[in-house]
């Protein structure tokens, strides 16, 4: 028998909002009955989180090295974020973009300050920010062709899917909107030069390819691409959805090469777990009235979450922490000898965006780590992707590495 309640000791909110289940099996059964089966999930039900750890239905605690896929950069239930959201929710959650709101203006100014870009368009997700970027590039150039990289992942909507590489994402939905997209090898700037033609509106790249397995380009690659785009008169779009907000040990991945794109897409860690996306552009590259819009984009609540997240990153020096702990993580992995295991092909990454590439599928390793209360993610079939909250401690990293040593052996 289920009971209906929502517990909030400080506020005493009304009962009957969240239905509590008597068993995990009940959750699994209803999920299968009422939710489209688009995800393959382990059979655990997460209930709460604090810092770098989450707790499941049965009270088991896990160190989370997935972080909502690089979303929960400041950790779970950070008091600055929670309190900011509570305060804003009691004032104004949504107003639509028919009116001015202070959080939206403040966030746009803050993003300009930390990114070096000039103006923002707010939306609700990474895919939406890529859609906006493609649309803006087409509007500014009058062209419809795009150049993207093999191994790229920019989203699953029809437009963003058009610049996403891989038949497993695309094949069921052909023909796509971006039929003029050319895919070239990642980390090969001359290939981009050769692919540009009279119909090319923009080049779109990830500073580090995340979904393909944390593929880090050579130093100077993005700089060379920037020079080619400037020379050829095409726009450069950098997809910082996964690499932004300290993940790679810099505020944004573009900083490793000192590059300024024409357009930049953001989401994931921007909202500390609250859905928000943003497209930033340089001076003179922008939409005019009624050319693009989003009902929920840049809501007061979402912008407050983003402002709180950025404040935590600044106050707790999480960008520097990501750089230092990322180096610590990779060094400890090598000290423990994981890289000498014959099934380990390569360890790579920047900051707390780390990959362990295997010579085998890593599904079983992910499952065994779960049994030992560590959440890790398998991407590109044979790559363990580690993107923990930036607040993870050295002690928690040591535990993760100890478990990885055990399960890889």
C-alpha positions in Angstrom: 0.0 0.0 0.0 1.4 3.4 -1.0 1.3 6.4 1.2 1.1 10.0 -0.2 3.2 12.7 1.4 6.0 15.1 1.0 8.3 15.7 3.9 9.8 19.1 4.6 10.6 19.7 8.3 11.3 23.4 7.9 8.2 24.4 5.9 5.6 21.7 6.6 4.4 21.7 3.0 1.0 20.2 2.0 0.7 16.4 1.8 -0.2 14.5 -1.3 2.3 16.0 -3.7 4.8 13.1 -4.1 3.6 9.6 -3.9 5.9 7.3 -2.0 6.3 3.7 -3.0 6.4 0.7 -0.7 9.1 -1.1 -2.7 11.6 -0.6 -5.5 9.7 -3.3 -7.6 6.6 -1.1 -7.6 8.7 1.8 -9.1 10.1 -0.5 -11.8 6.7 -1.8 -12.7 5.1 1.6 -13.0 8.1 3.0 -14.9 7.7 0.2 -17.5 4.0 0.8 -17.7 3.9 4.6 -18.0 7.3 5.8 -19.3 8.7 5.2 -22.8 11.5 2.8 -22.7 14.2 5.0 -24.1 16.8 4.5 -21.3 18.7 1.4 -20.0 18.8 1.9 -16.3 20.4 -0.2 -13.5 17.8 -1.4 -11.0 18.3 1.2 -8.3 16.0 4.0 -7.3 17.8 7.2 -6.3 16.2 9.1 -3.4 18.6 11.8 -2.2 22.0 13.3 -2.6 24.5 15.3 -0.7 27.9 16.5 -2.0 29.4 13.8 -4.2 27.1 11.0 -2.9 23.6 9.8 -3.6 21.4 7.5 -1.6 19.0 4.9 -3.1 15.6 3.5 -2.0 17.2 1.0 0.4 19.4 3.6 2.0 22.6 2.5 0.2 25.1 5.3 -0.4 27.1 5.7 -3.6 30.0 7.9 -4.7 28.7 9.4 -7.9 31.2 9.8 -10.7 28.5 10.4 -13.3 27.0 13.6 -11.7 23.9 13.6 -13.9 26.3 13.4 -16.9 28.5 16.3 -15.9 25.5 18.3 -14.6 25.9 18.4 -10.8 29.2 20.1 -10.8 28.7 21.8 -7.4 27.4 18.5 -5.9 24.0 17.5 -4.6 21.9 19.7 -2.3 24.4 22.5 -2.1 22.9 24.9 0.5 23.7 28.0 -1.6 21.7 26.6 -4.5 18.9 25.2 -2.4 18.4 28.4 -0.5 18.5 30.6 -3.6 15.9 28.4 -5.3 13.6 28.4 -2.2 13.8 32.1 -2.0 13.1 32.7 -5.7 10.4 30.1 -5.9 8.5 32.0 -3.2 8.7 35.2 -5.3 8.4 34.4 -9.0 9.0 31.0 -10.7 7.9 32.0 -14.3 6.9 35.1 -16.1 7.6 34.4 -19.8 9.9 36.5 -21.9 7.2 39.0 -22.6 8.5 40.8 -19.5 11.9 41.7 -17.9 13.1 39.8 -14.9 16.2 40.6 -12.8 17.7 37.1 -12.5 17.8 36.8 -16.3 19.5 40.1 -16.8 22.0 39.4 -14.0 22.8 35.9 -15.4 23.4 37.3 -18.9 25.8 39.9 -17.5 27.6 37.2 -15.4 28.0 34.9 -18.4 29.4 37.7 -20.5 31.9 38.4 -17.7 33.2 34.9 -17.3 33.1 33.8 -21.0 34.2 36.9 -22.9 31.2 36.6 -25.1 28.7 39.5 -25.5 25.1 38.5 -25.6 23.0 35.5 -24.5 19.9 33.6 -25.6 18.3 31.4 -22.9 16.7 28.1 -23.4 16.1 24.8 -21.5 18.7 22.3 -22.6 21.9 21.6 -24.5 20.1 20.4 -27.6 18.0 23.6 -27.6 21.2 25.8 -27.4 22.7 23.9 -30.4 19.4 24.4 -32.3 19.6 28.1 -31.6 23.3 28.2 -32.7 22.6 26.5 -36.0 19.6 28.8 -36.6 21.6 31.9 -35.8 24.5 30.8 -38.0 22.1 30.3 -40.9 20.5 33.7 -40.3 23.8 35.5 -40.1 25.4 34.0 -43.2 22.5 33.1 -45.4 24.0 29.6 -45.8 22.9 26.2 -44.7 26.0 24.0 -44.7 27.8 22.9 -41.6 31.1 21.1 -40.8 31.2 18.9 -37.8 33.6 16.3 -36.5 33.4 12.5 -36.7 32.6 11.3 -33.2 30.7 14.5 -32.4 27.6 14.6 -30.2 25.5 17.8 -30.2 22.0 16.6 -29.3 19.1 14.5 -30.4 16.6 17.0 -31.8 16.4 17.0 -35.6 18.6 20.0 -36.1 21.2 19.1 -33.6 21.1 15.5 -34.7 22.1 16.7 -38.2 25.5 17.7 -36.8 25.8 14.6 -34.5 28.0 11.8 -35.9 27.0 8.1 -35.6 24.4 6.0 -37.3 23.1 4.7 -33.9 21.8 8.3 -33.3 20.8 9.2 -36.8 19.6 6.2 -38.9 16.0 6.0 -37.7 15.4 9.7 -38.4 16.8 10.3 -41.9 16.5 12.6 -43.7 17.7 15.2 -41.2 17.3 19.0 -41.3 21.1 19.5 -41.7 21.4 17.5 -44.9 24.4 19.7 -46.0 26.6 18.7 -43.0 30.1 17.4 -43.8 31.8 15.3 -41.2 35.6 15.4 -41.0 38.2 13.8 -38.7 38.4 15.4 -35.2 41.7 16.9 -34.4 42.5 17.5 -38.1 42.4 21.2 -38.9 43.4 20.8 -42.6 40.4 18.6 -43.1 38.2 21.4 -42.1 39.9 23.8 -44.5 39.4 21.3 -47.3 35.7 20.8 -46.4 34.7 24.5 -46.4 32.8 25.5 -49.5 30.6 28.4 -50.7 27.6 27.0 -48.8 29.4 26.6 -45.4 27.8 28.7 -42.6 29.8 27.4 -39.7 32.1 24.8 -38.2 30.8 23.3 -34.9 33.1 21.4 -32.6 33.4 20.2 -29.0 36.6 21.4 -27.2 36.8 17.8 -25.9 34.5 15.1 -27.4 32.5 13.8 -24.4 30.1 11.1 -25.7 32.7 9.5 -27.9 34.9 8.9 -24.9 36.6 12.1 -23.7 38.7 12.7 -26.8 41.2 15.4 -26.1 42.6 17.2 -29.2 46.2 18.3 -29.7 47.3 21.6 -28.3 46.7 24.3 -30.9 43.9 22.5 -32.8 41.1 24.9 -31.9 43.4 27.8 -32.5 44.2 26.6 -36.0 40.5 26.0 -36.7 39.7 29.5 -35.5 42.3 30.9 -37.9 40.8 28.9 -40.8 37.3 30.0 -40.0 38.4 33.7 -39.9 40.3 33.3 -43.1 37.4 31.6 -44.9 34.7 33.9 -43.5 32.7 31.1 -41.8 31.5 31.1 -38.2 33.0 29.0 -35.4 30.6 27.4 -33.0 32.0 25.7 -29.8 29.8 23.3 -28.0 30.8 23.8 -24.3 27.8 21.9 -23.0 29.8 19.3 -21.3 33.2 21.1 -21.0 31.9 24.3 -19.4 32.0 25.6 -15.9 35.2 24.2 -14.6 34.9 20.6 -15.8 38.2 20.6 -17.7 40.1 22.7 -15.1 39.2 26.0 -16.8 36.0 27.9 -16.9 35.5 26.8 -20.5 37.4 24.3 -22.7 38.2 27.0 -25.2 40.6 28.6 -22.8 43.1 25.7 -23.2 43.8 27.1 -26.7 43.0 30.7 -26.0 40.2 30.7 -28.6 37.2 33.0 -28.9 34.4 31.4 -31.0 31.6 33.4 -32.7 28.9 31.3 -31.0 29.1 29.1 -27.9 26.5 26.7 -26.5 26.0 25.9 -22.8 23.9 23.7 -20.5 24.6 20.9 -18.1 26.5 22.4 -15.1 25.1 25.8 -15.8 22.0 25.2 -13.6 23.5 23.0 -10.9 20.8 20.4 -11.8 18.0 22.7 -12.8 17.2 22.6 -16.5 18.7 25.6 -18.4 20.6 26.1 -21.6 22.2 29.2 -23.1 23.6 30.2 -26.5 26.2 33.0 -26.3 27.5 35.0 -29.3 30.0 37.8 -30.0 29.1 41.4 -30.8 27.0 41.8 -33.9 25.9 38.2 -34.1 22.4 38.0 -32.7 18.7 37.4 -33.4 16.3 40.3 -33.9 12.8 40.5 -32.5 10.6 37.4 -33.1 13.4 35.5 -34.9 13.7 33.0 -32.1 12.0 32.4 -28.7 11.5 30.1 -25.8 8.5 30.1 -23.4 10.5 28.8 -20.5 14.0 29.9 -21.5 15.7 32.0 -18.9 12.9 31.7 -16.3 13.6 33.5 -13.0 14.0 30.1 -11.2 16.4 28.7 -13.8 18.5 31.8 -13.9 18.6 31.9 -10.1 19.9 28.3 -10.0 22.6 29.3 -12.6 23.7 32.4 -10.6 23.9 30.3 -7.4 25.9 27.6 -9.2 28.4 30.2 -10.6 28.7 31.7 -7.2 29.6 28.4 -5.6 32.1 27.7 -8.4 33.8 31.1 -7.7 33.6 31.1 -3.9 34.9 27.5 -3.5 37.4 27.8 -6.4 36.0 24.7 -8.1 37.7 25.5 -11.4 41.1 25.3 -9.8 39.9 22.3 -7.7 38.9 20.5 -10.9 42.3 21.0 -12.4 44.2 19.9 -9.3 41.9 16.9 -8.4 41.9 15.8 -12.1 45.7 15.6 -12.0 45.5 13.8 -8.7 43.0 11.3 -10.0 45.0 10.4 -13.1 48.3 10.2 -11.2 46.7 7.9 -8.5 45.2 5.7 -11.2 48.7 5.2 -12.6 50.3 4.7 -9.2 47.8 1.9 -8.5 48.8 0.3 -11.8 45.5 0.4 -13.6 47.1 1.7 -16.8 49.4 -1.4 -16.8 46.5 -3.8 -16.9 46.3 -5.4 -20.3 42.6 -4.5 -20.7 43.4 -0.8 -20.3 44.3 0.9 -23.5 44.6 4.5 -22.4 43.8 7.0 -19.6 43.2 10.5 -20.7 41.3 13.7 -19.9 41.5 17.2 -18.6 40.4 18.4 -15.1 37.6 16.1 -13.8 36.7 14.9 -17.2 38.5 11.6 -17.4 38.3 8.5 -19.5 39.7 5.0 -19.1 39.6 3.3 -22.5 39.5 -0.5 -22.4 40.2 -3.2 -25.0 36.8 -4.7 -24.1 33.2 -3.6 -23.4 33.0 -1.9 -20.1 29.4 -2.8 -19.2 30.4 -5.5 -16.7 32.9 -3.2 -15.0 30.1 -0.5 -14.6 27.9 -3.2 -13.1 30.5 -4.5 -10.7 31.4 -0.9 -9.6 27.7 -0.3 -8.9 27.7 -3.4 -6.6 30.6 -1.7 -4.7 28.6 1.5 -4.4 30.4 3.5 -7.1 28.5 5.1 -10.0 30.5 5.2 -13.2 29.4 5.6 -16.8 30.3 3.6 -19.9 30.3 5.6 -23.2 31.3 4.5 -26.7 30.9 0.9 -25.4 34.5 0.5 -24.2 35.3 3.8 -22.4 34.7 4.5 -18.7 33.8 8.2 -18.4 34.4 9.8 -15.0 32.8 13.2 -14.5 32.2 13.5 -10.8 31.0 16.6 -9.0 33.8 19.1 -8.7 33.4 19.0 -4.9 34.5 15.4 -4.7 37.2 14.9 -2.0 40.6 13.2 -2.3 39.4 10.5 0.1 36.4 9.8 -2.2 38.7 9.7 -5.2 40.9 7.2 -3.4 37.9 5.0 -2.8 36.8 5.2 -6.4 40.3 4.3 -7.6 40.5 1.3 -5.2 37.2 0.0 -6.5 38.3 0.5 -10.1 41.5 -1.4 -9.5 39.5 -4.2 -8.1 36.8 -4.5 -10.8 39.3 -3.9 -13.7 41.4 -6.8 -12.4 
